[in-house]
């Protein structure tokens, strides 16, 4: 709490000279350099008083120094949409819409590439408390605009730069896995190994992630100031193994098949399987087969207790009907014979 209070006081009272002035790039022309000339005077030797001094050697005439043309202010150098965006940025800044003003100044810079507009963008970033961006913008402003900015503007920018750098820290992130994405407060900074990147002070949330690895997360307390110029973080990523465990308990001696392949015979089965869906089929003689899709998830165990049911009764087998039918048919034929056969003629006793 003490650090934040002192930081706020320092921001409001420190030598932020650049932003104490209007937040816009110069609208006044830079003053041309002036060259001073001196005139040689002929000195008279006191000892030669009363004597006629010899004529001095002729001084060759110096060529006139060409005047350095004044740099046009932005109001005159910008044209078209760039000028319109710059003017709109000023209006938004005056209305304290710093995010909107930043967009307009950035548009004007993208269209004109005039480095003096970087000053105005930095002013917006400062008001938004994006100190690391202020540092980067001012450094670019001083480098790219050295031929266009006045001495007092340069001095003010340099003083502000020294002050704002105290509210930032250089962050370096390493990991046991190269190419992992580094995010700070959900904003991507790059991939590991991450070289020095300037970040703002405060409580920051670091996250390092990569496909097929569990993400690494850590809260960083960034103090800044002379006691903390750099901060290093090392992220250890654990690889995700795409497999899980399946355990089966069956009430009967059975044959277990997974994905069409027999894997076990008995009442118990346990194995580690790749994550995803698998076709399970369990069979036993005289019992109804069990079949189901089983989903295996990463790092999880799944247990199933399975009871096989008896096959339902299907009545008299078909062969019995065939054989029985033949028997019945035969019996019926014999019965019909005796029932319907013609009567035997009785032999008459011989006579005579």
C-alpha positions as CSV (number, residue, x, y, z in Angstrom):
1,X,0.0,0.0,0.0
2,X,2.9,2.3,0.9
3,X,4.5,1.6,-2.5
4,X,1.3,2.4,-4.4
5,X,0.8,5.7,-2.5
6,X,4.3,6.8,-3.1
7,X,4.0,5.9,-6.7
8,X,0.9,8.0,-7.1
9,X,2.5,10.9,-5.4
10,X,5.6,10.6,-7.6
11,X,3.5,10.5,-10.7
12,X,1.6,13.6,-9.8
13,X,4.5,15.7,-8.5
14,X,7.6,14.3,-10.2
15,X,9.3,15.9,-13.1
16,X,7.0,14.7,-15.8
17,X,7.9,17.8,-17.7
18,X,6.8,16.4,-21.1
19,X,3.3,15.9,-20.0
20,X,3.0,19.1,-17.9
21,X,3.0,20.9,-21.3
22,X,0.1,20.4,-23.7
23,X,0.1,16.7,-24.7
24,X,0.4,17.4,-28.4
25,X,3.5,17.4,-30.6
26,X,4.9,20.8,-31.4
27,X,2.8,23.2,-33.3
28,X,5.4,25.9,-33.3
29,X,8.2,26.0,-35.8
30,X,11.7,25.1,-34.5
31,X,14.0,28.0,-34.2
32,X,16.8,28.0,-36.8
33,X,20.4,27.8,-35.5
34,X,22.2,31.2,-35.5
35,X,25.9,31.5,-36.3
36,X,27.9,34.2,-34.5
37,X,30.8,36.0,-36.3
38,X,33.6,37.9,-34.7
39,X,35.4,40.9,-36.1
40,X,39.1,41.1,-35.8
41,X,40.3,44.4,-34.4
42,X,43.7,46.0,-35.1
43,X,45.7,46.4,-32.0
44,X,48.2,49.2,-31.7
45,X,51.5,48.5,-30.1
46,X,52.0,50.9,-27.2
47,X,55.7,51.0,-27.8
48,X,55.0,52.2,-31.4
49,X,52.9,55.2,-30.3
50,X,53.2,58.0,-32.6
51,X,54.4,55.8,-35.4
52,X,52.3,54.8,-38.3
53,X,51.1,51.3,-37.9
54,X,51.7,49.0,-40.8
55,X,48.6,48.1,-42.8
56,X,47.1,44.8,-41.5
57,X,46.9,41.9,-43.8
58,X,43.7,41.7,-45.7
59,X,41.2,39.4,-44.1
60,X,39.6,37.1,-46.7
61,X,35.8,37.5,-47.0
62,X,33.9,34.6,-45.5
63,X,31.1,33.0,-47.4
64,X,27.7,33.6,-45.9
65,X,26.3,30.7,-43.8
66,X,23.1,29.4,-45.2
67,X,20.2,29.7,-42.9
68,X,18.7,26.4,-41.6
69,X,15.1,26.2,-42.7
70,X,12.6,26.2,-39.9
71,X,10.8,23.0,-39.3
72,X,7.1,23.3,-40.1
73,X,4.7,22.6,-37.2
74,X,2.4,19.6,-37.5
75,X,-0.5,21.9,-38.2
76,X,1.3,22.8,-41.4
77,X,3.2,19.7,-42.3
78,X,0.2,17.3,-41.9
79,X,-2.4,17.1,-44.7
80,X,-5.6,15.2,-45.5
81,X,-6.7,12.5,-43.2
82,X,-3.6,12.7,-41.1
83,X,-4.3,16.3,-40.2
84,X,-7.9,15.5,-39.5
85,X,-7.0,12.6,-37.2
86,X,-4.5,14.8,-35.4
87,X,-7.0,17.6,-34.8
88,X,-9.6,15.1,-33.6
89,X,-7.1,13.5,-31.3
90,X,-6.5,16.9,-29.6
91,X,-10.2,17.4,-29.1
92,X,-10.6,13.9,-27.5
93,X,-7.5,14.5,-25.3
94,X,-9.0,17.7,-24.1
95,X,-12.2,15.9,-23.3
96,X,-10.1,13.3,-21.3
97,X,-11.0,10.5,-23.7
98,X,-7.4,9.3,-23.7
99,X,-8.2,5.9,-25.3
100,X,-10.0,7.5,-28.2
101,X,-7.3,10.2,-28.6
102,X,-4.6,7.5,-28.7
103,X,-6.4,5.9,-31.6
104,X,-6.6,9.1,-33.6
105,X,-3.0,10.0,-33.0
106,X,-1.9,6.5,-34.0
107,X,-3.9,6.8,-37.2
108,X,-2.3,10.1,-37.9
109,X,1.2,8.6,-37.3
110,X,0.4,5.6,-39.5
111,X,-0.6,7.8,-42.4
112,X,2.2,10.5,-42.1
113,X,5.1,8.6,-40.2
114,X,5.9,12.0,-38.6
115,X,7.8,10.9,-35.4
116,X,6.5,14.0,-33.5
117,X,3.2,12.3,-33.2
118,X,4.8,9.6,-31.0
119,X,4.9,12.3,-28.3
120,X,1.2,12.7,-28.4
121,X,0.6,8.9,-28.4
122,X,2.9,8.7,-25.4
123,X,0.9,11.4,-23.6
124,X,-2.2,9.3,-24.0
125,X,-0.5,6.1,-22.8
126,X,0.7,8.0,-19.7
127,X,-2.8,9.0,-18.8
128,X,-3.9,5.4,-19.3
129,X,-1.1,4.3,-16.9
130,X,0.6,2.2,-19.5
131,X,4.1,3.2,-18.4
132,X,6.0,0.6,-20.4
133,X,4.5,1.8,-23.6
134,X,5.4,5.4,-22.6
135,X,9.0,4.4,-22.3
136,X,9.1,2.6,-25.7
137,X,7.3,5.5,-27.4
138,X,9.6,8.2,-25.9
139,X,12.7,6.3,-26.9
140,X,11.4,6.1,-30.5
141,X,10.4,9.7,-30.4
142,X,13.9,10.8,-29.3
143,X,15.6,8.6,-31.9
144,X,13.4,9.2,-35.0
145,X,12.6,12.8,-34.3
146,X,16.0,14.1,-33.4
147,X,16.0,16.3,-36.5
148,X,12.6,17.7,-35.9
149,X,12.2,18.4,-32.1
150,X,13.5,21.5,-30.3
151,X,16.2,21.3,-27.6
152,X,13.7,22.0,-24.8
153,X,11.4,19.3,-26.1
154,X,14.3,16.8,-26.1
155,X,15.3,17.7,-22.6
156,X,11.7,17.3,-21.3
157,X,11.3,14.0,-23.0
158,X,14.6,12.7,-21.6
159,X,13.6,13.8,-18.1
160,X,10.2,12.1,-18.3
161,X,11.8,9.0,-19.7
162,X,14.1,8.7,-16.7
163,X,11.1,9.1,-14.3
164,X,8.7,6.7,-16.0
165,X,11.3,4.0,-16.3
166,X,11.1,3.7,-12.5
167,X,7.5,2.5,-12.9
168,X,8.5,-0.4,-15.1
169,X,10.6,-3.6,-14.9
170,X,12.3,-5.8,-17.5
171,X,10.7,-9.2,-17.5
172,X,12.5,-12.4,-18.7
173,X,10.6,-15.7,-18.9
174,X,12.2,-19.2,-19.4
175,X,10.6,-22.6,-19.5
176,X,11.5,-26.3,-19.8
177,X,9.6,-26.2,-23.1
178,X,10.5,-23.8,-25.9
179,X,7.8,-22.2,-27.9
180,X,5.3,-21.9,-25.1
181,X,3.1,-18.8,-25.3
182,X,3.7,-16.2,-22.5
183,X,0.7,-14.1,-21.4
184,X,0.6,-11.3,-18.9
185,X,-2.8,-10.3,-17.7
186,X,-4.2,-12.3,-20.7
187,X,-2.1,-10.2,-23.2
188,X,0.4,-12.2,-25.3
189,X,4.0,-11.1,-24.9
190,X,5.6,-13.8,-27.1
191,X,7.0,-17.3,-26.7
192,X,9.6,-18.9,-24.5
193,X,12.4,-18.3,-24.2
194,X,11.2,-14.7,-23.8
195,X,13.9,-12.1,-23.7
196,X,13.7,-8.9,-21.7
197,X,10.3,-7.3,-22.1
198,X,9.3,-4.1,-20.3
199,X,6.2,-4.4,-18.1
200,X,4.4,-2.1,-15.7
201,X,4.6,-2.3,-11.9
202,X,1.8,-3.8,-9.8
203,X,0.2,-7.2,-9.3
204,X,0.4,-9.0,-12.6
205,X,-0.9,-12.5,-13.7
206,X,1.6,-14.6,-15.6
207,X,0.5,-17.6,-17.7
208,X,2.6,-19.9,-19.9
209,X,0.8,-22.4,-22.1
210,X,1.3,-24.8,-24.9
211,X,-0.7,-27.5,-26.6
212,X,-0.5,-31.0,-24.8
213,X,0.9,-29.4,-21.7
214,X,-0.8,-28.2,-18.5
215,X,-0.7,-24.4,-18.3
216,X,1.6,-22.7,-15.8
217,X,0.2,-19.8,-13.8
218,X,1.8,-17.4,-11.3
219,X,1.0,-14.1,-9.7
220,X,3.9,-11.6,-9.9
221,X,4.4,-8.7,-7.5
222,X,6.3,-6.1,-9.6
223,X,7.7,-3.4,-7.4
224,X,10.0,-1.6,-9.8
225,X,12.2,1.3,-8.7
226,X,15.9,1.1,-8.0
227,X,15.4,-2.1,-6.0
228,X,14.0,-4.1,-8.9
229,X,15.0,-3.3,-12.4
230,X,14.7,-6.8,-13.8
231,X,12.5,-9.8,-13.0
232,X,13.1,-13.4,-14.1
233,X,10.4,-16.1,-14.1
234,X,10.8,-19.8,-14.9
235,X,7.8,-21.9,-15.9
236,X,7.8,-25.7,-15.6
237,X,5.2,-27.2,-17.9
238,X,3.9,-30.7,-17.3
239,X,3.0,-32.8,-20.4
240,X,-0.6,-34.0,-20.6
241,X,-0.8,-37.8,-21.1
242,X,-3.9,-38.6,-23.2
243,X,-4.8,-41.8,-21.4
244,X,-7.0,-43.2,-18.6
245,X,-7.7,-46.4,-16.8
246,X,-10.6,-48.9,-17.2
247,X,-11.5,-51.4,-14.5
248,X,-14.1,-54.2,-15.1
249,X,-15.7,-56.5,-12.6
250,X,-17.9,-59.2,-14.1
251,X,-20.1,-61.7,-12.3
252,X,-19.3,-64.6,-14.6
253,X,-16.3,-66.0,-16.3
254,X,-16.3,-64.1,-19.6
255,X,-14.4,-63.1,-22.7
256,X,-13.6,-59.4,-22.8
257,X,-13.1,-57.6,-26.2
258,X,-12.2,-54.0,-26.8
259,X,-12.5,-52.4,-30.2
260,X,-13.0,-55.9,-31.7
261,X,-10.0,-57.5,-30.1
262,X,-10.0,-60.0,-27.2
263,X,-8.1,-58.6,-24.3
264,X,-9.0,-60.8,-21.4
265,X,-10.8,-63.9,-20.2
266,X,-12.1,-64.0,-16.6
267,X,-14.1,-62.0,-14.1
268,X,-11.7,-59.0,-13.7
269,X,-10.0,-56.7,-16.2
270,X,-7.9,-53.6,-15.6
271,X,-5.9,-51.7,-18.2
272,X,-4.6,-48.2,-19.2
273,X,-6.2,-47.1,-22.5
274,X,-5.8,-44.1,-24.8
275,X,-8.3,-41.3,-24.2
276,X,-11.4,-41.4,-26.3
277,X,-14.2,-43.8,-27.1
278,X,-13.8,-47.6,-27.1
279,X,-16.3,-50.4,-28.0
280,X,-16.6,-52.9,-25.1
281,X,-18.1,-56.4,-25.7
282,X,-18.3,-59.2,-23.0
283,X,-19.6,-62.6,-23.8
284,X,-20.1,-65.9,-21.9
285,X,-21.7,-69.2,-22.9
286,X,-25.4,-69.4,-22.3
287,X,-25.5,-65.7,-21.4
288,X,-26.7,-62.6,-23.3
289,X,-23.7,-60.6,-24.6
290,X,-23.0,-57.2,-23.0
291,X,-21.9,-54.4,-25.4
292,X,-21.4,-50.7,-24.8
293,X,-19.3,-47.6,-25.8
294,X,-16.9,-46.6,-23.1
295,X,-15.4,-43.1,-22.9
296,X,-11.9,-42.7,-21.4
297,X,-10.7,-39.3,-20.2
298,X,-7.2,-37.9,-19.6
299,X,-5.8,-39.0,-16.3
300,X,-9.1,-40.5,-15.0
301,X,-10.1,-44.0,-13.8
302,X,-13.4,-45.6,-14.9
303,X,-14.8,-48.6,-13.1
304,X,-17.7,-50.8,-14.3
305,X,-19.6,-53.6,-12.5
306,X,-21.2,-55.8,-15.1
307,X,-23.8,-58.5,-14.6
308,X,-24.5,-60.8,-17.5
309,X,-28.1,-62.0,-18.1
310,X,-29.3,-65.4,-19.1
311,X,-30.5,-66.0,-22.7
312,X,-34.3,-65.9,-22.8
313,X,-36.1,-69.2,-23.4
314,X,-37.1,-69.8,-27.0
315,X,-39.6,-72.7,-26.6
316,X,-39.2,-76.2,-28.3
317,X,-36.3,-76.3,-30.7
318,X,-37.1,-76.4,-34.3
319,X,-35.6,-79.9,-34.8
320,X,-38.0,-81.3,-32.2
321,X,-40.8,-80.0,-34.3
322,X,-39.4,-81.6,-37.4
323,X,-38.8,-85.0,-35.7
324,X,-42.0,-84.8,-33.7
325,X,-43.9,-83.9,-36.8
326,X,-42.6,-86.9,-38.6
327,X,-43.6,-89.1,-35.7
328,X,-47.1,-87.6,-35.5
329,X,-47.5,-87.8,-39.2
330,X,-46.5,-91.5,-39.1
331,X,-48.9,-92.3,-36.3
332,X,-51.7,-90.5,-38.0
333,X,-51.1,-92.5,-41.1
334,X,-51.2,-95.8,-39.3
335,X,-54.3,-94.9,-37.3
336,X,-56.0,-93.9,-40.5
337,X,-55.1,-97.1,-42.1
338,X,-56.7,-99.2,-39.3
339,X,-59.6,-96.8,-39.1
340,X,-60.4,-96.7,-42.8
341,X,-59.1,-100.0,-44.1
342,X,-61.7,-102.2,-45.8
343,X,-63.3,-105.1,-43.9
344,X,-61.8,-108.5,-44.4
345,X,-64.1,-110.9,-46.2
346,X,-65.0,-113.9,-43.9
347,X,-64.2,-117.3,-45.3
348,X,-67.2,-119.5,-45.5
349,X,-66.9,-123.0,-44.1
350,X,-66.7,-125.6,-46.7
351,X,-69.8,-127.3,-47.4
352,X,-70.5,-130.7,-48.4
